[in-house]
């Protein structure tokens, strides 16, 4: 038997929080000093890394074993598209220290924008396809 899975309500709430923190990082990147940019990056990282780990540990493996072939295919395709996203965020967080952001503000803005776009794509796919499939197949509770 598979372990309990995070609920739809919890994961959707985490998506909203991650999107808000990503928007703060984007705004900070445009017109803030490097310390504020790094603070916004750290806040996003706090919400993001655990969330991605939960999904990769609980949600995606369960969907890849679903009885419904379309659900399995969608989950596997999503896993392949986003399998490096968590590692890429960890690398960005480790590389872009406050002094590096100060030295290459445009480089940080470009690097973070690429990952934020990938993150939004993953969130949209999970919200629109994977989480509803998990609910429909009984693999995820609405609340809990």
N, C-alpha and C positions, 0 to 999 in steps of 0.2 A: 504494500500500500504506500502511496506517495504521501509525503508530509503535507500538513495544511498549507494552503496557499494564501498569500496576501489577498485581501478583499478588493473588489472593484472600487468601492468608495475610498479606501485608503490610497490605492495607487493613482486614482484620478486626482485626489487631493494633492498627492505628491507631485503629479504633473503640473498642476496649477502653481504650486510653490516654486518648482523648478523654472517654469516659464517666467514667473515674476522676477526671480533672481537673475535669469538670463537677460531679461529686459533691463534690469538695473546695471548689469555688467556692460551691456551695449551702450547704455546712456553714459555710464562712467567713462567708457573708452573714448567717447566723443569729446567730453569737455571737463574731465577731472584730472587731478594730479595722480601720479603713479601710486601713491599710497592708497587713495580711494579706489583706484582701479584694482589693485591687488586685494583690498578688502572685499570688493564685490566679487572677485574671482574666488576668494576663499569661501564666501557665503554660498555661492553656487556650488562649489565643490562639496561643501558639507551636506547639501541636499542631494546632490547628484550621485556621488560615488556609492552610497548605501542603496539608493533606489535602483541603480543599474545592477548592482550585485543581487538584489532581491529578485529582480526580473530574470536575470540570467540564471539564477539558482532555482527559482520556483516556477515562474510563469512559462518561460519559453520551453524548458524541457517537458513540462506537462502538456503543452499544446502540441509538441512534436510527437507525442504518443497518443494523441486523440484518435478516436475511431473514425472520425470524419476526415477523408483524404484531403479535402480542400483546406481544412484547418491545419492539418499536418504540413501541407505544402507551404501555406502562408507563413507559418511559424518558422519553418526551416529557411525559407527565403529571407525573412526578416533577420534571423540569426546571422545568416551569411552577410547581409548588407551592413549590419551594425556590430559584428563581432569584435571589431577593434575600437569601438567608440569609447568604452570605459578606459582602456589602455591609452588611447589618444588623449583623453582628458587628463589622466594621471601624468602623462608626459608633459602636457602643456602647463599644468600646475607646477610641476617640478622645475621646468625650464624657466618660466617667466617669473623670476623674482622681481621685487620692486625696482632694484637698480637696472635690471634688463629692460623692464617696461619703460623706465625713464630714458634709457639709452636708445630704444627702438620702439617708440610708441606706435608707429605705423605698422611695424612687423607684428607687434602683439595684436593690434586691431585686426589685421588680416587673418592671423592664425586663429584667434578666438572666433571671428565671424564665421569661418569655415566650420568649426566645430559646433557653434550655436545653430547653424543651418542644419547640420546633420542631426543634432539633438531634436530640433523642431520636427524634422521629418520622421524620426523615430517615434516621438510622442504622438504625432498625428496618426501614424500607422497603428500604433497600439490602441489609441482611443477609438479610432474608426473601424478597425478590423480585428485585431487580436483579442482585446479585452471583451468585446461583444461575443466573439467566438467562444472564449473561455466561459462566459456566462451561459451562452446557449447550449453548450455541451455539458454543463454542470460541473466544470472543472474549477470554477471560481465562484465564491459567494458574493452576493451584492454588498453585504455589510458583514462586519465581524471582526 
